[in-house]
Amino acid sequence: MSALLTIRSRRDQMSAIERRIADFVLDNANLLRDYSSQQLANALGVSQSSVVKFCQKLGFKGYPDLKYSVGEDIARADNGDEPPATSAPEHPADAMAAELWRRKSAAEEETRSINPPGTIAAVAAAITLSGEGGKVFLIGLGDDDIRARALALRLSLLGILTVHNFDPAHMAASVSAACTGDVLMVFSEHGKPPPLCYIARCFRERGGTVVSVTRHTSNPLRAYADIALLVSAHDEEVHIQPLLYQAAAQHLMDRVFVRLCEGGRDQQLRENLERLQPMLEP
C-alpha cells in the first residue's frame, strides 16, 4: 500500500496529534519535500519526536523514509500510474469500514472545496483579533455542541478567552457582555433554530463578528453570519449521513485550529499542554 493510502486508511485510529500530522501530509503532499521534520513540527505546533513517532507507527524507519515514499506516490500520480492495488477485504466488516472511510473522505474533499483557504484565514484572523483582549463565544445544540465544546477547549489551550454554552437562554444573557471585536461561533447543522438566529442577531447588534457552521444549504442562520463555514455531506442512507457531516465538520474545525497555531500561538499551546500533563497522568 502507498504511503498516502496508508495514512488515509489509518487516520480514524490515530490520536489527535497524529491526525493533525496526517491531515497536513495529505493536504500538502507536494510540499512535503521542502519540509524537515523540525519545520513540520513547528508548522503544526507539535514536538519533533511526535513527527518521528508518527512515521514509525506507520511502519516507516523515520521521517526521511516517509517523505521518500510520499514522493514516490506523487511521481506515480504524475506519470499516470495507478497506486499499487490492495487485496480485497477478507471480511464484510472490512469492506464496510473501507466504504465508510471512502464516503467520509469524499465529504471532507467536498467541504474543503467550498471553504477556500481565504475563508479559513478570515475566521482565524477574527478569532486572533478577539484573542487580543476580547472573547470568543461558542454555542451549539445537540450533536453540534460536541464541536462547539471541542473548539472551546482548543482555543483555551491557545490562550484565547472563550464563553461556551449549550443553553440558548444562558448564552443570550452572556451575549449582553459582548463587545466590538468579539466573535460568536454558532454550530447548527441545518441553521434553523430560532433561538440561535436571535442570539446571532443580538451579537451583531453589539458589533461582534458572527461565524456560522452549517450545511451547504440556504438557511436563516447564514443570513446573520459575517463569515459562513459550510459543510457538504450527503448520503442516501439515513444512518450514514450524520457520520459524514460530523467527520467533515470536525476536519473543517481542525483546519481553523491549525491556522491559528501557525499564526504564532503554538508556544502558548505547548506551555498549556505541559501544565495539564500532570493532571492527565495516572
N, C-alpha and C positions, 0 to 999 in steps of 0.2 A: 504494500500500500504506500502511496506517495506521502510526503511529509504533510502537505496541506490537507489531504484526505484524512490522515491520521488525527490531525488536530481537530478537524470538524467532527469526526466520529466520536471523539472522546471529550469534547468540550463540556457536555452536560454532567460529566462525572468529576469535573475539576473544581478546585476551590475558587474562591472569589478572585484571589490574586492570580491564580493560574488562568482563569477565564479572561482576565484583563490582558495578560500577555498573549494569550491565544487570539483574542479579537484583534489586537494590534498587528500580529503577524499575518492574520488572514486579510485584514483591511489594507495592509501596507507591504504585501509580499514583494512587490517590485522594488521597494526602497530598502529592504532588509539588508542588502549587500553593503549599504553605506553606514550601517549601524554596528558599533561594537556592543558587546554585552553590557558595558557600563553605560553607554549612551542610551541603549534601550531601557535599562533600569531607570535612568534619570528621567526619561520621557514619560514613564509610567508611574513614577513615584514609588518604586519598589527597590529592594536591595539587589545587588548583582548576583548574590547567591540564590535568590529566588528565580532569576532567569536561568541560571545554570541547572538548578534542581528541576525546573520545568522541562528543560531539554532532556535531562537524564531520565525523568519519569516517562517520557515518550519513547525511550529506547535509544536516544542518541548519546554519543560519548560526551558531548558538550555543545556549547553554542555554535562554534565553528562548524561542527558536523550538521547541526540543524540548518544553518544558513546555507551550507553547500547543497543540502537536499532540497531546500526550497528553491534555490537557484536552478537546480535540475528540473524541477516541476515547471518553472517559468519557461525554461528553454524548450521543454517538450511542448508546452502550450503554444509558444511562438512558432514552432515548426509544424504545428497542426497535428501533433501526435496525441493520441489519447493516453491518459494515465493508465498504469498497469491495472488490469482487471482484477477484481477481488472475487474470491469464491462466493458462491451463493450461500445465503444464510441456511444453516442446517436445521434450525428450529423456527417454527412460526413466530415465536416471540421475538426472535432476532429480526425477522422480516418486518414485523410491526414496528419495532424500535427504529429501524433504518428508515422506514417510510415516514414515521412521525418526525424524525430529525430532518428529513428532506423537506417536509411541509414547513417546519419551523424556519429552516434556512431560507426558503422561498419568501416567507412572510417578512423575515428580517431584511432580505435584499430589497423587497418592495418598499418597506418602511424607510430604509436608508435612501432610496432613490427619491422619495418625496420630502425628505428632510435634508437638504443640502448642507454642506459644511458652514455656509454663511448663517443659516438659521441656528445651528448648534452654537456657533460663535456668538450670536446675538443673545441667546439665553445665558451663556456663560458670562458674557460681559455684564448683563443686567444683574446676575447674581453676585459677581465680583464687586460691582458698584454698591450693591446693598450691603455687602460684607464690610464695607468701609464705614462702619458706624450705623448701618441700618439693619434690617431684619428680612428674613425670607419666611413667608407664611406658606404652609402646605396643608392641603386637605383633599381627602378622597373618601368616597363612601363604599362600603362593602369591600370587594376584592381590590378596588382602586386604592384603598387605604394602605394596602401592603406596599405598593410602590411609593406612596407618599411618606410612609413611615421609614422605609429603607433609605430614601434620598435624604430625609431629615437627619438621620444618623450620620450619613456620609458627609453632609455639609457641616455638621457639628464637628466632625473629625478634622475638617479643614479650617476650623476656627471661625465659622460663619454662624451667627446667631439665628436660630430657627424657632418658629412658632408652629408646632404641628398639632392638629386637632381633627378628629373624625366626627365631631358633633357640630352640625351647622349653626346651632344656636350659640354655642360657645365661641365658634370661630367668628360669627357676626359681631359678637361683643369684643373679641380680640382685635378685629379689623378697625375698631374705633381708635386704636392706638397707632394705626399705620401712618406713615409719613411719605412725602415725596422721596423717591429713590428706593423705597421698599419694593419687594417682589412677592406676588402671590402666585403659587403654582397650584392649579386645580386639576386633579386627576378624575376624569369621568369618561368611561368607555364610550357612552352614547351622547354625552354632553347635553342631557335634557333636564336633570333635576332642577326645578325652580329655585330651591334654596341656594344652590351653588351659583346659579346665574345672578341671584340677588347679591350674594357676597362679592362676586366679581365686579358687579356694577358699583357697589359701595366702595370697593377698593380703588377703582379707577377715579371715582369722585374725590378721593383723598390724595390723588396724584401719584398713586403707585402703579407699577407695571404688572400686568396680568399675563401669565403664561398658562395656556390650556394644553392638556394632554388628552386627546380624544381620538376616536376613529376618524379615518379619512372620509368623512361624510359631512354634509351640511347639518349643523346643529346649533342651537341657541347659544351654547357656551362659547363657541368660536367667535361669535359676533362681539363678545365682550373682551376678547383677548387682544393684547398688543402683539403677542407672538404666539402662534399656534404650532405646537408639535403634533404631528399626525402619525397614526398607526394604521397600517394596511395589513389586515389579517382576516382572510375569508376562507371558509371551508363548508362543504355541504353537510358534513356530519356535525351535529349539534354538540357532541361531547368533545370534538377536536378544536372547534373554532375558538373557545375561550383559552385553550392552551396556547394556540398560535398568537393570540392577542397578548397574553401575559409575557411570552418569550420575546416578542418583537418590542413591546413597550419597555421591558426591562433593559434590552440592549440599547434602546434609544436613550434611557436614563444613564446607562453606562457611558455612552458617548459624551454626554454633558459632563459627567463626573471626571472623565479622563481629560477633557478640555480644561476643566478648572484646575486639575493637578498640573497640567502643562503650563498653566498661567502663573506658576510660581508658588503655589500653596503646598507643594509636595513635602517641604521641610516641616511645615506645621502638622501634616498628616503623620509623618514618621514620628514626631515627638509625641503626639497624642496616642498613637498605637503602642509606643513603648511604655507610656504611662498606664495604659489599660491592660497591658500584658499580664502583670502580676495578678489582676483580678480574674483573668481567664484561665490561669494555670491551676491544675488540681492541687 
